């Protein structure tokens, strides 16, 4: 039997009562976390979004009321009125542990069947159950806390940007399909038969147009979409903090974003990050860490030994080098004894995912060198290698010989994997770094031409512009990423505002005039009418919140996430639809048999 | 020739300089609004998003610099350095009118072709030009101001809700298609062949699930989508301020929303609205104003004369009444002389859009009654009508005889149209009203059954629940709309939280069990596990901003709006796509020949 609240109104939240409330009459409403029936006494833990309070029913209330209290079960929704009093046995593990409420009124506002998952943190129920019963999973304090941190973070970001004269402007969700870049989510148009909108992968062009429009400083916290095969921690829709400014160069953008990051970490984590944030060029990051998202919380830096082994009798090394490859290594300092041959062969199979054919290793043990490759190396070579690698007793040296890309990918990931296995990363350590001077282009093997590493509107570094036509691979971009603990949290660039330079850029990309006009014509047209110098940045908001909540799973910071096959286990989306509905948008299915 | 900013950095915005800045050296950047060349003197108005400043170039600068200044044209982007000085001839019409800047440095940051539209407010260029060159249209101070008011309004809303313990939570954009309600925008799934997502028409079900999840107080400023044929002031995507609360009844929701509205009007318009806001039942609104969105800024209220003319010899009236119709009128008080016969026949053709067959009228002139219908009415009938209508010399009485719906629609719209033609509405008048006690159901002629007037989760009024099965047409809902100056700004309801009541509701709607399960199964499942009493409201944010900026055109409060055929004249969206792209999402075109 479900009752109405009637005139009863909540006076406090369960979680906010303290001993200073003792003696007050309060009305609480929430969910029954658990109930203990001791015969003449009933204890119930009542839970709301702020915490838990202990409710006591005793024989001072009517028999009817007591019987009603007996009926209450876990996850029932109840309202109680009563007086706050000191608890006999204080529970120091919860904030309300010094008090309890002796009830003199009870209403059962709703009943509950036995929930299919427990409402408690770290319940190790299967992921698909958590997603199917998301409304129960969301009752867990840890997940609710994540969503609250998410909210507070967006609030802090907005406050900061508001104070700095940024205007939040909404850009369209139904936009023009972008033939370059990731795959679009498409939306067929009913009114314009045969035509399609795309959901935005980012508001990039729109925010540049806002700069052309003289809006000066724009931001938006906005949903973006990419129809990619989902890896872990990817969602088909994700949230971006999107920022653009006029009349700025790199330093201006970095400066204001450092202040923003400082404020976020200060207010959410209570940590004052050191300003200015460290900077590292793309080349340095690759050379030292094998990655443009280096995790600086530990060492194991890459060293190049190509010159030492170029003419070695060890053909795995020298042969690779002759074939335009290189050999680099990392030193797992002081940890040789943590890795058995079996462990090392596990590391070897780990890096095969990144294209490496094998992992060479040298252990410097108490008893001397232990290595399957040592016998192929000349004494002098071995000495030079150990010197270059700063090898000492207790060290494990790991080497990969391959094309540059494979070497960097393998060792860059391997150093992170090793640190993870050794569990040497301090939980509260926080290492921020700006990666700068990215290459403007990268070579696309499939398309057999250069493509823009960021996007085709990225401004080249002034001193490299003259190389656009002759040595495009050497042109660096006015681009920057902010990397925190090895994750790319955001990135941006100064955009090209000079249409002549933009034309040279398109040519360097091998785009035909017709193609350029079709894809970006409206932007180039806009650029004719007085475009200010401008640039910006975009943060991955989901990732940022993961970092701020110490969460490894992106689904723990999103209220209603999707699975890796892009389905919602709660609602069943996506679903089949009537052929009538499909006909209205001028489409039919084209399913393979 | 385009120059770089180099080390030059903006010190001030053009629009913020005042006489207190006289003597300061400043750097300004912006667009040239206009330039006057007086031979040895050049004046340029420099514009940025904060306003305009006058720049002077004279013979104290080098010849080269002066020549460069001569080259500058309208909408060129320039940077200048110079000293603020008192202006010789003060311009009181702009805030910076007391000062000018005598330039000693000039950089041309970008050139501009002659723009196809003027950058000035109230330029009466064609709408399609404004939309095609939106980035130029957005340079107009009035449109920039609208976007800034929009931003400030969302900021105020967020601040208020944050202070009141609401948490902003993002709900999915890729959701389950909703077979009831308006038409969905569909998104084909690539990974799940043959299945579709829909873009949300509102986060209604998701926010209710957040209440089941115990999030207590939710809000979101969020894009919603409806694929409807677009009328004026409708856009395919629109923004909603979406709010939901637990453990509340109507009064709690109205109370907090009145505080929110008070704050918005206070901070944006400087107007203190009177609290509590007036309330009116749906029935009263219909009887007096012929509309559930009554504009209370003027009278012309409806009066029912059905009883007086039920047996009249004037068959247009009595015949209609015998056919279950009715006759109502409005009194255009004191304005008979403003309406010629020709004017009245224009009004008649206006109401034909609402299904009316004709407009009967009586003028009470200095010379007596003038009316084409008077001759059909008995003296006594005429007297009673005039008495009922409160008719006096100078009044124009207008009548419609038809089915109830047509009468209300015609007269409800007619009174607004007449007020508009008479131009009697004070620009700054602000009349807010809550419309309450809506009918829970309305009869759908096409479906031949009752449908939910709001949505099927709306809670019936307690005292009407017993009528659900027997007299559904008489059941009123715990629903409320906030109407401002005749526009519905928002609406909401208390939701059903009792699954037994929800079942009765579905039955009353004639929905089969299978259908209910398919459409709302996941919600009903959720309701089994402890659902709190809850309710909420949603505001049409675009409309609210229109009201706050005194704008009649929804496109003036949206950065990149679409046309009535849902196209973007700027980017060309929607567009044709490759059949390859279509094939990837398992679709092909189904175009009629």
Interface residues (C-beta under 8 A of the other chain):
Chain A: X2 X4 X5 X9 X10 X29 X30 X31 X47 X48 X49 X75 X76 X77 X79 X109 X110 X111 X112 X113 X115 X133 X134 X135 X136 X138 X139 X144 X147 X148 X150 X151 X154 X155 X158 X162 X167 X168 X169 X170 X171 X172 X173 X174 X175 X176 X177 X179 X183 X184 X185 X186 X187 X188 X189 X190 X191 X192 X193 X194 X195 X196 X197 X198 X199 X205 X206 X209 X210 X212 X213 X214 X215 X216 X223 X225 X227 X229 X236 X237 X239 X246 X247 X249 X252 X462 X497 X498 X500 X522 X526 X528 X529 X530 X531 X532 X533 X558 X559 X560 X562 X565 X566 X567 X568 X570 X571 X572 X573 X574 X575 X576 X577 X578 X581 X582 X583 X584 X585 X586 X587 X588 X589 X590 X591 X592
Chain B: X2 X4 X5 X9 X10 X29 X30 X31 X47 X48 X49 X75 X76 X77 X79 X109 X110 X111 X112 X113 X115 X133 X134 X135 X136 X137 X138 X139 X144 X147 X148 X150 X151 X154 X155 X158 X162 X167 X168 X169 X170 X171 X172 X173 X174 X175 X176 X177 X179 X183 X184 X185 X186 X187 X188 X189 X190 X191 X192 X193 X194 X195 X196 X197 X198 X199 X205 X206 X209 X210 X212 X213 X214 X215 X216 X223 X225 X227 X229 X236 X237 X239 X246 X247 X249 X252 X462 X497 X498 X500 X522 X526 X528 X529 X530 X531 X532 X533 X558 X559 X560 X562 X565 X566 X567 X568 X570 X571 X572 X573 X574 X575 X576 X577 X578 X581 X582 X583 X584 X585 X586 X587 X588 X589 X590 X591 X592
